[in-house]
């Protein structure tokens, strides 16, 4: 028996394959099972085209056997098998794929879902094996052959004895090292776990004799071990079934089995797309956010399958960040995979799938929002902030996708409303979409700035999340209606002609405001009359793109450069306090400065900002009392 060298720069290439292509040693089982599945598929195809071959599905399966004493793991299939020439071609030439050639030679290529493409998966066995044997018998031959190699210099092929058609791959598992515990691949639980993880939806049964325990007959506390044939895989994936065959309970059970979340999902999506790129998907919208959802540790992404074989646990490229809460999987036979089947090439197929998934998720959320508002509000409580971050991120690139999904608390409805709902009931005289920001609804309701808008009957959106104002700044408008903060200085569309003061009154007030600005110096950009206040004496507003609330958020960011909003002190000229301020301006400079400082400090406190000098505030109050 003469040893033959591998074709294609044998040893160096094989070392590269074993040590560089695959990042996880456990992948070997996925690859060998996938090859076995291909062999069964080929047999099935030949049975369809050759009437002399009978195909009873019960006789076609994959079997895994463990022999701990001899440290062997055997994966057998009842598939098409190989001739001596095919052994020589497929296993003697690295990167020669018999499955790929088989598919290319058939006329109806689209009907054959062959998994293997590159002819390298088999060699992953050498990551965990010191020696590999392959005993095989082709379906059109009475002869069997043994191929064996230690994965270094070459291989041998010799006649063998095999009663049945198919292939047995026998792996002699390596001894443990300090870094690697290879014996784990001789444990029932480990093999069962790998089959469930990577090959659960292979269409043929994967069987194994597993050790179980039972109570001995005639005893109370004595147990004995026994072997039982067990099918390890589910075979028919739920996503390949017709929707009409499935009930809510089936989707909920799958959600639970895959550990996608706690309890029941809020909603599920079953998508089947056929065309240039075919794919099936099942996606779930959880009812509540995972405990780590808003942390760096959380990983977004869907499970990615190719013909029922798991390729990636978390394919992040399938979901935009703002839909990171979605759980589920995608299966497609059209994916362009890299040679190890572990990483995905970024191609048009992937982009097409991601686009279709995004559209479907949005469509489902809109449907829930319109048809089951209570359910949508429950969802929004958990994930609304994520959607608003999506509006703001990437320079507003996704705002058109998300503007119909986001909601804010309404001063009128006393609940979350959509922008569409807000705009649809705006009075004709209302020019803008008005909003106010604060730490809570209760806090915002007490803001002086909301008085005039509320009196006019204008609905106000309450922004309580730190991202809210940033998001609407990016939106800019909705249905041609511009967003306006009630804490924004200047004309925000609340003035009526009858309320405007005469030029003489404006001139008198202007002198007071100039004097007040001189007292406050660089603490404010300006002091001016307010068109927002009715009963309150004073408020703080801002000018420019940065609001006071945005300043608060940015101030909490580490290494913040100290950005500040341009503050404007607005005073209610109809309030008695302003009369006192005018009198002091005329008669008592010290009292005027005292009043101005107190009004400024009052406005600061109303905004929830810290007073820079509490002692000064205390002293000013004492002066006022004396």
C-alpha positions as CSV (number, residue, x, y, z in Angstrom):
1,X,0.0,0.0,0.0
2,X,1.7,3.2,-1.2
3,X,1.2,6.5,0.5
4,X,0.2,9.3,-1.8
5,X,0.9,12.9,-1.3
6,X,-1.9,15.5,-1.3
7,X,-2.2,17.5,-4.5
8,X,-1.9,21.3,-4.1
9,X,1.2,21.9,-2.0
10,X,-0.1,19.4,0.5
11,X,1.4,19.9,3.9
12,X,1.6,23.7,3.9
13,X,-1.8,24.2,2.5
14,X,-3.3,21.7,4.9
15,X,-1.7,23.4,7.9
16,X,-3.1,26.7,6.7
17,X,-6.6,25.2,6.4
18,X,-6.5,23.6,9.8
19,X,-5.0,26.5,11.7
20,X,-6.1,29.7,9.9
21,X,-9.4,29.2,8.1
22,X,-11.6,28.1,11.0
23,X,-11.7,30.2,14.2
24,X,-13.5,27.6,16.3
25,X,-12.5,23.9,16.5
26,X,-16.0,22.8,17.1
27,X,-16.9,23.8,13.5
28,X,-15.5,20.4,12.4
29,X,-18.7,18.6,13.3
30,X,-20.9,21.1,11.4
31,X,-18.7,20.6,8.3
32,X,-18.8,16.8,8.4
33,X,-22.5,16.7,9.0
34,X,-23.1,19.1,6.1
35,X,-21.0,16.9,3.8
36,X,-23.1,13.9,5.0
37,X,-26.3,15.8,4.2
38,X,-24.9,16.6,0.7
39,X,-24.3,12.9,0.2
40,X,-27.9,12.1,1.1
41,X,-29.2,15.0,-1.2
42,X,-27.2,13.5,-4.1
43,X,-28.8,10.1,-3.5
44,X,-32.2,11.7,-3.4
45,X,-31.6,13.5,-6.6
46,X,-30.4,10.3,-8.3
47,X,-33.5,8.5,-7.0
48,X,-35.7,11.1,-8.7
49,X,-33.9,10.6,-12.0
50,X,-33.2,6.9,-11.9
51,X,-36.2,4.6,-11.4
52,X,-33.9,1.7,-10.4
53,X,-33.1,3.4,-7.2
54,X,-35.7,3.3,-4.4
55,X,-35.8,6.1,-1.9
56,X,-37.4,5.3,1.4
57,X,-36.6,8.3,3.6
58,X,-36.6,6.2,6.7
59,X,-33.4,4.5,5.4
60,X,-31.5,7.8,4.9
61,X,-30.0,9.3,8.0
62,X,-26.7,10.4,9.7
63,X,-25.4,8.5,12.7
64,X,-22.9,9.7,15.3
65,X,-21.1,7.1,17.4
66,X,-18.7,7.7,20.3
67,X,-16.1,5.2,21.6
68,X,-14.4,6.7,24.6
69,X,-12.1,3.7,25.1
70,X,-10.5,4.1,21.7
71,X,-11.0,7.9,21.6
72,X,-12.9,7.7,18.3
73,X,-15.9,9.8,17.0
74,X,-17.6,8.3,14.0
75,X,-20.0,10.2,11.7
76,X,-21.8,7.9,9.2
77,X,-24.3,8.5,6.5
78,X,-26.4,6.3,4.2
79,X,-25.8,8.7,1.2
80,X,-24.4,8.3,-2.2
81,X,-20.9,7.1,-1.2
82,X,-17.8,7.4,-3.2
83,X,-15.8,5.3,-5.7
84,X,-12.1,5.0,-5.5
85,X,-11.7,7.6,-8.2
86,X,-14.0,10.0,-6.3
87,X,-12.0,9.4,-3.1
88,X,-8.9,10.2,-5.0
89,X,-10.4,13.4,-6.5
90,X,-12.4,14.7,-3.6
91,X,-10.2,13.9,-0.6
92,X,-6.8,13.8,-2.3
93,X,-7.1,17.3,-3.8
94,X,-7.6,20.0,-1.2
95,X,-10.3,22.6,-2.2
96,X,-11.8,20.2,-4.7
97,X,-15.6,20.1,-4.0
98,X,-17.5,17.0,-5.2
99,X,-20.7,18.7,-4.1
100,X,-20.0,21.8,-6.2
101,X,-19.2,19.7,-9.3
102,X,-22.3,17.6,-8.8
103,X,-24.5,20.7,-8.7
104,X,-22.8,22.3,-11.8
105,X,-23.3,19.2,-13.9
106,X,-27.1,19.0,-13.3
107,X,-29.5,20.7,-15.6
108,X,-31.9,21.9,-12.9
109,X,-29.3,23.4,-10.6
110,X,-31.9,25.6,-8.8
111,X,-33.6,22.4,-7.4
112,X,-30.5,21.1,-5.7
113,X,-29.7,22.6,-2.3
114,X,-26.1,21.4,-1.9
115,X,-24.4,22.9,1.1
116,X,-20.7,22.3,0.3
117,X,-19.0,24.6,-2.2
118,X,-15.3,24.8,-1.5
119,X,-14.1,21.2,-0.7
120,X,-12.3,22.3,2.4
121,X,-14.8,21.4,5.2
122,X,-13.7,17.8,5.5
123,X,-10.2,18.9,6.4
124,X,-11.4,20.7,9.5
125,X,-11.5,17.2,11.1
126,X,-7.8,17.5,11.5
127,X,-8.3,20.3,14.0
128,X,-9.4,17.8,16.6
129,X,-8.1,14.5,15.1
130,X,-4.7,12.9,15.0
131,X,-5.9,10.4,12.4
132,X,-8.9,10.3,10.1
133,X,-10.4,7.2,8.3
134,X,-13.0,7.3,5.6
135,X,-14.7,4.0,4.7
136,X,-17.1,4.5,1.8
137,X,-19.1,2.5,-0.8
138,X,-20.7,4.1,-3.8
139,X,-24.3,3.5,-4.7
140,X,-23.4,2.0,-8.1
141,X,-20.6,-0.2,-6.9
142,X,-20.1,-3.4,-4.9
143,X,-16.7,-2.4,-3.8
144,X,-15.7,-0.3,-0.7
145,X,-12.6,1.6,0.0
146,X,-10.7,2.9,3.0
147,X,-9.0,6.4,2.8
148,X,-6.9,7.4,5.8
149,X,-4.4,10.1,6.7
150,X,-2.8,11.7,9.7
151,X,-3.2,15.1,8.0
152,X,0.5,15.7,7.3
153,X,2.4,14.2,4.3
154,X,-0.4,12.4,2.5
155,X,-3.0,9.6,2.5
156,X,-3.6,6.0,1.5
157,X,-6.4,4.3,-0.2
158,X,-7.1,0.5,-0.1
159,X,-10.0,-1.9,-0.5
160,X,-12.2,-2.3,2.4
161,X,-15.3,-4.2,3.6
162,X,-18.7,-2.4,3.9
163,X,-22.1,-4.0,3.6
164,X,-24.1,-0.8,3.0
165,X,-24.0,2.1,0.7
166,X,-22.7,5.3,2.3
167,X,-19.7,6.7,4.1
168,X,-18.2,6.4,7.6
169,X,-15.8,9.0,8.8
170,X,-13.8,7.9,11.9
171,X,-11.9,10.5,13.8
172,X,-9.2,9.5,16.3
173,X,-9.5,12.4,18.7
174,X,-6.3,14.1,19.8
175,X,-5.0,13.8,23.4
176,X,-5.6,16.7,25.7
177,X,-3.0,19.5,25.9
178,X,-2.6,22.3,28.5
179,X,-4.6,24.7,26.2
180,X,-7.1,22.3,24.7
181,X,-9.4,19.6,26.2
182,X,-10.1,17.5,23.1
183,X,-11.8,14.8,25.1
184,X,-14.9,17.1,25.3
185,X,-15.7,15.9,21.7
186,X,-16.2,12.4,23.2
187,X,-19.0,13.5,25.5
188,X,-22.6,12.9,24.6
189,X,-23.7,16.3,25.9
190,X,-21.1,18.2,23.9
191,X,-21.9,16.5,20.6
192,X,-25.7,16.9,21.2
193,X,-25.1,20.6,21.9
194,X,-23.1,21.1,18.7
195,X,-25.7,19.4,16.6
196,X,-28.4,21.5,18.1
197,X,-26.4,24.7,17.6
198,X,-25.2,24.2,14.0
199,X,-27.1,21.4,12.4
200,X,-30.5,21.3,14.0
201,X,-32.3,21.9,10.7
202,X,-30.4,19.5,8.5
203,X,-33.3,17.7,6.7
204,X,-32.2,14.2,7.6
205,X,-32.3,12.7,11.1
206,X,-29.0,12.8,13.0
207,X,-29.1,9.8,15.3
208,X,-26.9,8.8,18.2
209,X,-27.0,6.2,20.9
210,X,-27.1,8.2,24.1
211,X,-26.6,7.1,27.7
212,X,-29.7,7.5,29.9
213,X,-30.5,6.4,33.5
214,X,-33.5,4.6,34.8
215,X,-34.6,3.0,38.1
216,X,-33.8,-0.7,38.4
217,X,-36.7,-3.0,38.3
218,X,-37.8,-4.1,41.8
219,X,-35.7,-1.4,43.6
220,X,-36.5,1.9,45.1
221,X,-33.2,3.8,45.0
222,X,-31.0,1.9,42.6
223,X,-30.5,3.2,39.0
224,X,-28.8,1.7,35.9
225,X,-27.5,3.3,32.7
226,X,-28.8,2.2,29.3
227,X,-28.4,3.2,25.7
228,X,-31.2,4.6,23.6
229,X,-31.3,5.7,20.0
230,X,-32.0,9.4,19.9
231,X,-32.6,11.8,17.0
232,X,-30.7,15.0,17.9
233,X,-32.0,17.4,15.3
234,X,-35.4,19.0,14.6
235,X,-35.0,18.4,10.8
236,X,-37.9,20.5,9.5
237,X,-37.3,24.2,10.5
238,X,-40.4,26.2,11.4
239,X,-39.5,28.9,8.8
240,X,-39.8,26.3,6.0
241,X,-43.4,25.5,6.9
242,X,-46.3,27.4,5.4
243,X,-47.8,30.1,7.7
244,X,-51.2,28.4,7.4
245,X,-49.7,25.3,9.0
246,X,-48.6,27.2,12.1
247,X,-50.3,28.7,15.1
248,X,-49.3,31.4,17.5
249,X,-48.3,28.6,20.0
250,X,-45.8,27.3,17.5
251,X,-44.0,30.6,17.1
252,X,-44.1,31.1,20.8
253,X,-42.6,27.7,21.5
254,X,-39.8,28.3,19.0
255,X,-39.1,31.7,20.6
256,X,-38.8,29.9,24.0
257,X,-36.7,27.1,22.6
258,X,-34.2,29.5,20.9
259,X,-34.0,31.5,24.2
260,X,-34.7,34.8,22.3
261,X,-36.3,36.4,25.4
262,X,-38.3,35.9,28.5
263,X,-42.0,35.2,28.4
264,X,-43.9,35.6,25.2
265,X,-42.8,37.8,22.3
266,X,-44.8,40.9,21.7
267,X,-45.1,40.1,18.0
268,X,-43.6,37.8,15.4
269,X,-42.8,38.2,11.7
270,X,-42.7,35.2,9.3
271,X,-41.2,36.4,6.0
272,X,-40.6,34.4,2.8
273,X,-39.0,36.3,-0.2
274,X,-38.5,34.7,-3.6
275,X,-36.6,36.2,-6.5
276,X,-33.0,36.8,-7.4
277,X,-32.2,36.2,-3.8
278,X,-34.4,33.8,-1.9
279,X,-34.6,33.9,1.9
280,X,-36.9,33.0,4.7
281,X,-36.9,34.7,8.1
282,X,-38.6,34.5,11.4
283,X,-38.2,37.6,13.6
284,X,-39.6,38.5,17.0
285,X,-40.2,41.8,18.7
286,X,-39.7,41.2,22.4
287,X,-42.1,42.5,25.0
288,X,-39.4,44.0,27.1
289,X,-35.8,44.9,26.7
290,X,-33.1,42.5,27.8
291,X,-31.3,43.5,31.0
292,X,-28.2,44.4,29.1
293,X,-29.9,46.0,26.1
294,X,-28.6,49.6,26.8
295,X,-25.1,48.4,27.6
296,X,-22.0,47.9,25.4
297,X,-22.2,44.2,26.1
298,X,-25.4,43.7,24.2
299,X,-24.9,42.2,20.7
300,X,-27.4,42.8,18.0
301,X,-28.0,40.6,15.0
302,X,-30.0,37.7,13.7
303,X,-28.9,34.1,13.4
304,X,-27.8,33.4,9.9
305,X,-28.4,30.0,8.2
306,X,-27.4,28.7,4.8
307,X,-29.7,25.8,3.8
308,X,-30.5,25.1,7.4
309,X,-26.9,25.2,8.6
310,X,-25.9,27.8,11.1
311,X,-23.3,30.2,9.7
312,X,-23.3,33.0,12.2
313,X,-24.8,33.4,15.7
314,X,-25.2,37.1,15.4
315,X,-25.1,38.6,11.9
316,X,-25.1,42.3,12.9
317,X,-25.3,43.5,9.2
318,X,-28.8,42.2,8.9
319,X,-30.3,44.8,11.3
320,X,-29.8,48.5,11.6
321,X,-28.9,49.7,15.1
322,X,-32.4,51.2,15.7
323,X,-33.9,47.7,15.2
324,X,-31.3,46.0,17.4
325,X,-34.0,44.7,19.7
326,X,-35.3,42.3,17.0
327,X,-34.5,38.6,17.6
328,X,-34.7,35.8,15.1
329,X,-33.0,34.2,12.1
330,X,-32.6,34.3,8.4
331,X,-32.0,31.3,6.1
332,X,-30.9,31.6,2.5
333,X,-29.3,29.3,-0.1
334,X,-28.1,32.3,-2.2
335,X,-25.5,33.7,0.2
336,X,-21.9,34.3,-1.0
337,X,-19.9,32.7,1.8
338,X,-16.2,32.8,2.4
339,X,-14.2,29.6,2.3
340,X,-14.7,28.8,6.0
341,X,-18.4,29.4,6.0
342,X,-17.9,31.4,9.2
343,X,-17.8,35.0,7.9
344,X,-20.0,36.6,5.3
345,X,-18.9,38.5,2.3
346,X,-20.5,41.9,2.2
347,X,-22.3,41.7,-1.1
348,X,-25.5,42.7,-2.8
349,X,-27.4,39.6,-1.5
350,X,-26.8,40.5,2.1
351,X,-27.7,44.2,1.5
352,X,-30.9,43.1,-0.3
353,X,-31.9,40.8,2.6
354,X,-31.2,43.5,5.2
355,X,-33.3,46.0,3.2
356,X,-36.2,43.7,3.0
357,X,-36.0,42.8,6.7
358,X,-35.9,46.5,7.7
359,X,-39.0,47.2,5.5
360,X,-40.9,44.3,7.0
361,X,-40.0,45.2,10.6
362,X,-41.2,48.8,10.1
363,X,-44.4,47.6,8.4
364,X,-45.1,45.3,11.3
365,X,-44.6,48.1,13.9
366,X,-46.8,50.5,12.0
367,X,-49.5,47.8,11.9
368,X,-49.3,47.3,15.6
369,X,-49.3,51.0,16.2
370,X,-52.6,51.4,14.2
371,X,-54.4,48.2,15.2
372,X,-53.3,47.5,18.7
373,X,-52.2,50.7,20.4
374,X,-51.9,49.2,23.8
375,X,-49.4,46.7,22.6
376,X,-47.5,49.3,20.7
377,X,-47.3,51.5,23.8
378,X,-45.9,48.6,25.7
379,X,-43.3,48.1,23.0
380,X,-42.5,51.8,22.9
381,X,-41.9,51.9,26.6
382,X,-39.1,49.4,26.2
383,X,-37.6,50.5,22.9
384,X,-38.9,54.0,22.0
385,X,-35.6,55.5,23.0
386,X,-33.8,53.2,20.6
387,X,-35.9,54.5,17.7
388,X,-35.2,58.1,18.7
389,X,-31.5,57.4,18.8
390,X,-31.9,56.0,15.3
391,X,-33.4,59.3,14.1
392,X,-30.4,61.2,15.5
393,X,-27.6,58.8,14.5
394,X,-25.7,58.9,11.2
395,X,-26.6,62.6,10.7
396,X,-30.3,61.9,10.3
397,X,-29.9,59.4,7.5
398,X,-32.7,57.2,8.9
399,X,-35.1,59.9,9.9
400,X,-37.6,59.2,7.1
401,X,-37.7,55.5,8.1
402,X,-38.4,56.3,11.8
403,X,-40.5,59.5,12.0
404,X,-43.8,57.6,11.8
405,X,-42.7,55.2,14.6
406,X,-41.6,57.7,17.3
407,X,-44.0,59.1,19.9
408,X,-44.0,61.8,22.6
409,X,-46.2,62.5,25.6
410,X,-49.0,65.0,24.7
411,X,-50.2,67.8,27.0
412,X,-53.7,67.3,25.7
413,X,-54.1,63.5,25.4
414,X,-52.0,62.8,28.6
415,X,-50.4,59.9,26.8
416,X,-47.9,59.1,24.0
417,X,-48.9,60.3,20.5
418,X,-47.4,60.1,17.1
419,X,-46.3,63.1,15.1
420,X,-49.0,62.3,12.5
421,X,-51.7,62.5,15.3
422,X,-50.3,65.8,16.6
423,X,-50.2,67.5,13.2
424,X,-53.6,66.2,12.2
425,X,-55.4,68.1,15.0
426,X,-53.4,71.3,14.9
427,X,-55.6,74.5,14.8
428,X,-55.2,76.5,11.6
429,X,-53.7,79.4,13.4
430,X,-50.9,77.2,14.9
431,X,-47.7,77.6,13.0
432,X,-45.4,75.2,14.7
433,X,-45.1,71.9,16.5
434,X,-44.5,73.0,20.1
435,X,-42.5,71.1,22.6
436,X,-41.1,71.6,26.1
437,X,-38.3,69.6,27.7
438,X,-37.7,68.5,31.3
439,X,-36.9,65.6,33.6
440,X,-40.5,64.5,34.0
441,X,-44.0,65.2,32.8
442,X,-44.8,66.7,36.2
443,X,-41.8,69.1,36.0
444,X,-42.7,70.2,32.5
445,X,-46.3,70.9,33.3
446,X,-45.1,73.5,35.8
447,X,-42.7,75.3,33.4
448,X,-43.6,79.0,33.0
449,X,-42.7,78.8,29.3
450,X,-45.8,76.6,28.6
451,X,-48.4,79.2,29.8
452,X,-49.2,81.1,26.7
453,X,-49.2,78.0,24.4
454,X,-51.5,76.2,26.8
455,X,-53.8,79.2,27.1
456,X,-54.2,79.4,23.3
457,X,-55.2,75.7,23.3
458,X,-52.0,74.5,21.5
459,X,-51.0,70.9,22.2
460,X,-47.5,70.6,23.6
461,X,-45.2,67.6,23.2
462,X,-43.3,66.8,26.5
463,X,-39.7,65.7,26.0
464,X,-38.5,63.7,28.9
465,X,-35.8,61.5,27.3
466,X,-32.3,63.1,26.9
467,X,-32.3,62.1,23.2
468,X,-35.7,63.7,22.4
469,X,-34.6,67.2,21.6
470,X,-31.5,66.0,19.7
471,X,-33.8,63.8,17.6
472,X,-36.2,66.6,16.6
473,X,-33.4,69.0,15.8
474,X,-32.4,66.4,13.2
475,X,-36.0,66.0,12.0
476,X,-36.4,69.7,11.7
477,X,-39.9,69.4,10.3
478,X,-42.8,67.0,10.0
479,X,-45.3,67.4,7.3
480,X,-43.9,70.8,6.6
481,X,-44.5,71.9,10.2
482,X,-41.4,73.1,12.0
483,X,-40.5,72.1,15.5
484,X,-40.3,74.9,18.1
485,X,-39.2,74.8,21.6
486,X,-41.2,76.8,24.1
487,X,-37.8,77.5,25.8
488,X,-36.5,79.1,22.6
489,X,-35.9,82.8,22.7
490,X,-37.5,85.2,20.3
491,X,-40.6,84.9,18.2
492,X,-42.1,81.4,18.2
493,X,-45.4,82.2,16.8
494,X,-47.3,83.0,20.0
495,X,-47.7,86.7,19.5
496,X,-51.1,88.3,18.7
497,X,-51.3,91.8,17.1
498,X,-53.4,93.0,20.0
499,X,-50.8,91.9,22.5
500,X,-47.9,93.9,20.9
501,X,-46.8,96.9,22.9
502,X,-46.5,100.4,21.6
503,X,-43.1,101.8,20.5
504,X,-43.0,104.1,23.6
505,X,-43.5,101.2,26.0
506,X,-40.8,99.2,24.2
507,X,-38.3,102.0,24.5
508,X,-38.9,102.3,28.3
509,X,-38.6,98.6,28.8
510,X,-35.5,98.4,26.6
511,X,-33.5,100.7,29.0
512,X,-34.4,98.4,31.9
513,X,-33.4,95.3,30.0
514,X,-30.1,96.8,29.0
515,X,-29.4,97.8,32.6
516,X,-30.3,94.2,33.8
517,X,-28.0,92.7,31.2
518,X,-25.2,94.9,32.5
519,X,-25.8,93.6,36.0
520,X,-25.7,90.0,34.9
521,X,-22.7,90.5,32.5
522,X,-21.6,87.2,30.9
523,X,-24.2,85.1,32.7
524,X,-26.7,85.7,29.9
525,X,-26.6,86.7,26.3
526,X,-29.6,89.0,26.7
527,X,-32.5,90.1,28.9
528,X,-35.8,90.8,27.2
529,X,-39.6,90.9,27.5
530,X,-41.3,87.6,27.3
531,X,-44.2,86.6,25.0
532,X,-44.6,83.2,26.7
533,X,-45.5,84.2,30.3
534,X,-48.9,85.0,31.8
535,X,-48.8,84.5,35.6
536,X,-45.1,83.7,36.2
537,X,-42.6,86.6,36.5
538,X,-39.6,85.1,34.8
539,X,-38.1,82.3,32.8
540,X,-34.9,81.3,31.2
541,X,-34.8,80.6,27.4
542,X,-31.9,79.9,25.0
543,X,-30.8,81.3,21.6
544,X,-29.1,79.3,18.9
545,X,-28.9,75.6,18.1
546,X,-28.0,74.5,21.7
547,X,-30.8,74.5,24.3
548,X,-30.4,74.5,28.0
549,X,-31.6,70.9,28.2
550,X,-29.1,69.9,25.5
551,X,-26.4,71.6,27.6
552,X,-27.4,69.4,30.6
553,X,-27.1,66.3,28.5
554,X,-23.7,67.2,27.0
555,X,-22.4,68.3,30.4
556,X,-22.9,64.8,31.7
557,X,-20.7,63.4,28.9
558,X,-17.1,62.6,30.1
559,X,-14.4,64.9,28.7
560,X,-17.0,67.3,27.6
561,X,-15.4,70.6,26.3
562,X,-17.8,72.7,28.4
563,X,-20.3,73.8,25.8
564,X,-22.9,76.3,27.0
565,X,-26.2,77.3,25.7
566,X,-26.7,81.0,25.0
567,X,-29.1,81.9,27.8
568,X,-31.7,84.6,27.7
569,X,-33.5,85.9,30.7
570,X,-37.1,86.6,29.8
571,X,-39.3,88.8,32.1
572,X,-43.0,89.1,32.2
573,X,-43.7,92.8,31.7
574,X,-47.3,92.4,32.9
575,X,-46.3,91.0,36.2
576,X,-46.2,93.1,39.4
577,X,-42.5,92.1,39.8
578,X,-41.7,94.1,36.7
579,X,-43.3,97.2,38.2
580,X,-41.0,96.8,41.2
581,X,-38.1,96.3,38.9
582,X,-39.0,99.6,37.0
583,X,-39.3,101.5,40.3
584,X,-36.0,100.3,41.5
585,X,-34.4,101.1,38.2
586,X,-35.5,104.7,38.7
587,X,-34.8,105.2,42.4
588,X,-32.4,102.6,43.9
589,X,-29.5,101.1,41.9
590,X,-28.6,98.6,44.7
591,X,-32.1,97.3,45.0
592,X,-32.4,97.1,41.2
593,X,-29.2,94.9,41.1
594,X,-30.7,92.8,43.9
595,X,-33.9,92.2,42.1
596,X,-32.2,91.3,38.8
597,X,-29.9,88.8,40.5
598,X,-32.9,87.2,42.3
599,X,-34.9,86.9,39.1
600,X,-31.9,85.3,37.4
601,X,-31.4,82.8,40.2
602,X,-35.1,82.1,40.3
603,X,-35.0,81.3,36.5
604,X,-32.0,79.1,36.9
605,X,-33.7,77.0,39.6
606,X,-36.9,76.7,37.6
607,X,-34.8,75.2,34.7
608,X,-33.4,72.6,37.1
609,X,-29.9,74.1,36.9
610,X,-27.5,74.5,39.8
611,X,-27.1,77.9,41.3
612,X,-23.4,78.7,41.0
613,X,-23.3,80.5,44.4
614,X,-26.0,79.3,46.9
615,X,-24.5,81.6,49.6
616,X,-25.1,84.6,47.4
617,X,-28.7,83.5,46.8
618,X,-29.3,83.1,50.5
619,X,-27.8,86.5,51.2
620,X,-30.0,88.1,48.5
621,X,-33.1,86.6,50.0
622,X,-32.1,88.0,53.5
623,X,-31.5,91.4,52.0
624,X,-35.0,91.4,50.4
625,X,-36.6,90.4,53.7
626,X,-34.7,93.1,55.7
